[in-house]
């Protein structure tokens, strides 16, 4: 586990006061308001974000245009708005995941498919928890970690205040955190029969990626490490997806059966298959996916025009 950041006198410097105040207000709001009100607040915050973050809105629009070229414009516009609403709720849910006690969180949590993880453990195999960047990632991790152990990849923040809250908050959602570059550490945990959370569905740059289809985009930069983790860690790959339930009923954490005949040893075929698994899950709840990220920023050749120009 990464050494947990501690409070220091340097963090009391005036340049951090606004950050402290922001977290204090955030903590109070999350603690004092009931869940239904918090979700309504999150949706309103998301609509405000859409108005203020014009560049992000255009990124989301472009991603949907690239992935679903046949989708009517009105439907695409509606999906962007719903996506921002989900993003606003996700900010609120981060506070819930980090700071709510178990007794308050547990009534919102529903899990299906845990038998697939239990079977892997009975066989002494590690598990790559194949996740994807839905807006509910933080709360999904907390739901899982209330009852089960796992390891999560983690990117430290340069701001020590944000780093302190982020690390300790996410430690509640995944007790063991390792640097996102520590592949050896992840493989070691898998060989020991551990479970490693992994989301390969963002643009990690040309050096880390191969270019394979994702929805209607023929050359999406995709990291092929899922197959490598499974092979080197002698682990099963089990899809791990969280979703919001209607009418403020909480969340469903769905754990799918292990991928069969994976990996095959064919890097491109295995990476395409992982993208197809992600596509299947995204289609079930497209408004929840993180379309605000420039998923297709990297092109196969440096001189190729950007999809976002």
C-alpha positions in Angstrom: 0.0 0.0 0.0 1.1 3.5 -0.8 2.2 5.5 2.3 -0.9 7.3 3.5 -0.6 11.1 3.4 -0.7 12.8 6.8 -1.7 16.3 8.0 1.2 18.6 8.3 1.8 22.2 9.4 2.6 23.2 5.8 -1.0 22.4 4.8 -2.2 25.3 7.0 -0.5 27.8 4.6 -2.9 30.6 3.5 -2.6 29.4 -0.2 -4.6 26.3 0.9 -7.3 28.1 2.8 -9.8 28.2 0.0 -9.3 24.4 -0.6 -10.0 23.8 3.1 -13.1 26.0 3.1 -14.4 24.2 0.0 -14.0 20.8 1.6 -15.6 22.0 4.8 -18.7 23.2 3.0 -18.8 20.1 0.9 -18.6 17.9 4.1 -21.4 19.8 5.8 -23.7 19.6 2.8 -23.2 15.9 2.4 -23.7 15.2 6.1 -26.7 17.4 6.8 -28.9 16.9 3.8 -31.0 13.8 3.1 -30.2 11.6 0.2 -33.0 12.6 -2.1 -32.2 16.3 -1.7 -28.6 15.6 -2.3 -29.4 13.9 -5.6 -31.6 16.8 -6.7 -28.8 19.2 -5.8 -26.4 17.1 -7.9 -28.7 17.2 -10.9 -29.0 21.0 -10.6 -25.2 21.3 -10.2 -24.8 19.2 -13.3 -27.0 21.5 -15.4 -25.0 24.5 -14.1 -21.8 22.7 -15.1 -23.1 22.2 -18.6 -23.7 26.0 -18.9 -20.3 26.9 -17.5 -18.1 24.2 -19.0 -18.7 24.8 -22.7 -15.5 23.0 -23.8 -16.5 19.9 -21.9 -19.9 20.0 -23.3 -18.5 20.2 -26.8 -16.2 17.2 -26.0 -19.3 15.2 -24.9 -21.2 16.1 -28.0 -18.3 15.2 -30.2 -17.7 11.8 -28.5 -21.4 10.9 -29.0 -21.3 12.1 -32.6 -18.2 9.8 -33.2 -19.6 6.8 -31.4 -23.2 7.1 -32.5 -23.2 8.9 -35.9 -26.8 7.7 -36.7 -28.2 9.1 -33.4 -30.7 11.9 -34.0 -29.4 15.3 -32.9 -32.2 15.9 -30.5 -31.5 12.6 -28.8 -27.8 13.4 -28.6 -28.5 16.8 -27.1 -30.7 15.2 -24.5 -28.1 12.6 -23.7 -25.5 15.3 -23.1 -27.7 17.1 -20.7 -28.5 13.9 -18.8 -24.7 13.1 -18.8 -24.0 16.4 -17.1 -26.7 15.8 -14.5 -25.1 12.4 -13.8 -21.7 14.2 -13.4 -23.2 16.6 -10.9 -24.7 13.7 -8.9 -21.3 12.0 -9.1 -19.7 14.9 -7.3 -22.2 14.6 -4.5 -21.7 10.8 -4.4 -18.0 11.3 -4.0 -18.7 12.9 -0.6 -21.1 10.1 0.3 -18.5 7.5 -0.6 -15.8 9.2 1.3 -17.6 10.4 4.5 -20.9 8.6 5.1 -20.7 5.9 7.8 -21.6 2.3 6.8 -25.0 2.4 8.6 -26.1 5.3 6.4 -24.6 3.9 3.2 -25.6 0.3 3.4 -29.4 0.7 2.8 -28.6 2.2 -0.6 -26.4 -0.7 -1.6 -27.5 -3.8 -3.7 -25.2 -6.4 -5.1 -25.8 -9.2 -7.6 -23.3 -11.8 -8.8 -21.0 -12.0 -5.8 -20.9 -15.8 -6.3 -18.6 -15.3 -9.3 -16.0 -13.7 -7.0 -16.5 -16.3 -4.3 -15.9 -19.1 -6.9 -12.7 -17.6 -8.0 -11.5 -17.3 -4.4 -12.4 -20.9 -3.8 -10.3 -21.9 -6.7 -7.4 -19.8 -5.4 -7.4 -17.4 -8.4 -6.9 -13.7 -8.4 -9.5 -11.5 -10.2 -9.1 -8.5 -12.5 -12.2 -6.5 -11.7 -12.8 -5.1 -15.2 -14.5 -1.7 -14.6 -15.2 1.3 -16.8 -15.5 5.0 -16.3 -19.1 5.4 -15.3 -19.9 8.5 -13.2 -20.7 6.2 -10.3 -17.1 4.9 -9.8 -16.6 6.3 -6.4 -19.8 5.1 -4.8 -19.3 1.7 -6.6 -15.9 1.2 -4.9 -17.4 2.1 -1.5 -20.3 -0.4 -1.9 -17.8 -3.2 -2.8 -15.3 -2.4 -0.1 -17.9 -2.4 2.8 -17.9 -6.2 2.6 -14.9 -7.2 0.5 -11.2 -6.5 0.0 -9.5 -5.4 -3.2 -6.7 -3.3 -4.7 -7.2 -0.2 -6.8 -5.0 1.8 -9.1 -4.5 5.3 -8.0 -3.0 8.6 -9.4 -1.7 11.0 -6.7 -2.7 14.7 -6.7 -0.1 17.4 -6.5 -2.2 19.5 -4.2 -1.5 18.1 -0.7 -5.0 18.9 0.6 -6.8 17.3 -2.3 -4.3 14.4 -2.0 -5.1 13.9 1.7 -8.9 13.8 1.2 -8.7 11.8 -2.0 -6.4 9.1 -0.7 -8.2 8.6 2.6 -11.6 8.8 0.9 -10.7 6.2 -1.7 -9.1 4.0 0.9 -12.6 3.5 2.2 -13.7 2.4 -1.3 -10.6 0.2 -1.9 -8.4 -0.5 1.2 -5.3 -1.1 -0.8 -4.2 1.6 -3.3 -1.2 1.3 -5.6 0.3 3.8 -8.1 -1.3 3.4 -11.6 2.2 2.6 -12.9 2.8 -0.2 -10.5 2.0 -3.1 -12.7 4.4 -5.4 -10.9 2.5 -4.7 -7.7 -0.8 -5.5 -9.3 0.5 -8.8 -10.7 1.9 -9.8 -7.3 -1.5 -9.3 -5.7 -3.2 -11.3 -8.4 -0.8 -14.2 -8.0 -1.6 -14.1 -4.3 -5.3 -14.5 -5.1 -6.2 -10.9 -4.7 -8.6 -8.7 -6.6 -7.4 -5.7 -8.6 -9.8 -3.0 -9.9 -8.9 -1.9 -13.4 -10.5 0.4 -15.9 -8.8 0.4 -19.3 -11.3 2.7 -21.2 -9.5 6.0 -21.3 -6.9 7.5 -23.6 -3.5 6.8 -22.0 -1.4 8.1 -24.9 0.4 6.6 -27.9 3.1 4.7 -26.0 0.6 2.8 -24.0 -2.1 2.1 -26.6 -3.0 0.2 -29.6 -5.7 1.4 -32.0 -8.8 -0.8 -32.2 -12.5 -0.1 -32.8 -14.7 1.3 -30.1 -18.3 1.8 -31.1 -18.2 3.6 -34.5 -14.6 4.9 -34.0 -12.3 2.5 -35.9 -9.0 3.6 -34.3 -9.7 4.3 -30.6 -6.5 4.4 -28.5 -6.9 1.5 -26.1 -4.5 0.2 -23.5 -4.1 -3.6 -23.9 -3.0 -4.3 -20.4 -6.1 -6.2 -19.2 -5.0 -9.3 -21.0 -1.4 -8.9 -19.7 -2.7 -8.6 -16.1 -4.8 -11.7 -16.5 -2.0 -13.7 -18.1 0.9 -12.7 -15.8 -1.3 -12.7 -12.7 -2.9 -16.1 -13.6 -6.2 -14.3 -12.9 -9.8 -14.4 -14.1 -11.4 -11.2 -15.6 -14.7 -10.4 -14.1 -16.7 -7.4 -15.2 -17.7 -5.0 -12.3 -20.4 -2.4 -13.0 -22.3 -0.1 -10.8 -25.5 1.7 -11.8 -28.1 4.1 -10.1 -31.5 2.7 -9.3 -34.6 4.8 -10.2 -36.5 6.9 -7.7 -33.5 7.4 -5.3 -33.5 3.7 -4.4 -29.7 3.6 -4.3 -27.2 1.6 -6.4 -26.9 -1.8 -8.0 -23.4 -3.3 -8.2 -23.5 -6.0 -10.9 -20.7 -8.6 -11.0 -20.8 -10.6 -14.3 -19.5 -14.2 -14.9 -15.8 -14.4 -15.8 -14.8 -13.9 -19.4 -14.3 -17.3 -21.0 -11.2 -18.2 -23.1 -9.5 -15.0 -22.1 -6.8 -14.0 -22.8 -6.1 -15.8 -26.1 -2.6 -14.5 -26.6 -3.7 -12.3 -29.5 -3.2 -8.8 -28.2 -5.4 -7.1 -30.8 -8.2 -9.6 -30.5 -8.2 -9.5 -26.7 -8.2 -5.7 -26.7 -11.1 -5.6 -29.1 -13.0 -8.1 -26.9 -12.5 -5.9 -23.9 -13.8 -2.9 -25.8 -16.9 -4.9 -26.9 -17.6 -5.8 -23.2 -17.4 -2.1 -22.4 -19.7 -1.2 -25.3 -22.3 -3.7 -24.1 -22.3 -2.1 -20.6 -22.3 1.5 -21.8 -25.4 0.8 -24.0 -27.3 -0.2 -20.9 -26.8 3.2 -19.3 -25.2 5.6 -21.8 -26.1 8.7 -19.7 -23.8 7.4 -16.9 -20.7 7.0 -19.0 -17.9 9.6 -18.8 -18.4 11.2 -22.2 -16.8 14.4 -20.9 -13.3 12.9 -21.3 -11.5 13.3 -24.6 -11.5 9.5 -25.2 -10.1 9.8 -28.8 -7.5 12.5 -28.4 -4.6 10.3 -29.5 -4.5 9.4 -33.2 -2.5 6.5 -34.7 -0.1 9.0 -36.4 1.0 12.3 -34.8 0.2 14.3 -38.0 -3.4 13.0 -38.3 -6.0 15.7 -37.6 -7.6 15.7 -34.2 -11.1 14.4 -33.7 -11.7 17.5 -31.5 -10.6 20.3 -33.8 
